Amino acid sequence: MTGTRHDADTPPSPWVQRFAAGLPKRGPVLDLACGSGRHCRLLLARGHEVLAIDKDTSRIKDLEGRCEIVTTDLEAPDSDPLAGRLFAGIVVTNYLFRPLLARLPDCLAPGGLLIYETFAQGNERFGKPSNPNFLLEPGELLEAVRGRLRVRAYEDLIVEEPRPAAMQRIVAEKSR
């Protein structure tokens, strides 16, 4: 579930920008639920091989030939674009589908980095998303990686930009 619709010219998330330099240089980086491709563009500019996945990839047609694009409904029972793949990095912003969240640590190659941020409980006072199915519970990102990845950074806070929102953010690494 996406709570904010971004355009291609929307700057990347400051959280993703801050930690993208720590992504391994070799191996594909997954931009899961890539939306307008703002993070695909950042990753491509940094020299990464990128796999962009979203239900609607019409806003990243300009990236065809520069990265792998998969159009699929990530929440459909028969959709499994991650099967058998390992990534040097995984970037997810403003999206929560718990069955996928639980699988992400297993999709990282040794030394791979997960950069994740999305809306948390408390966001309902700022607008959408307000459905609890799309809001992280307190500490949920930490629990998703506990015992599986080493946490490099974590925040559970209210942000003011690009609009007020309750967010959780994590950067975690798979051991080598």
Secondary structure, 3 states (H helix, E strand, C coil): CCCCCCCCCCCCCHHHHHHHCCCCCCCEEEEECCCCCHHHHHHHHCCCEEEEEECCCHHHHHHECCEEEEECCCCCCCCCCCCCCCEEEEEEECCCCHHHHHHHHHHEEEEEEEEEEEEECCHHHCCCCCCHHHCECCCHHHHHHCCCCEEEEEEEEEECCCCCEEEEEEEEECCC
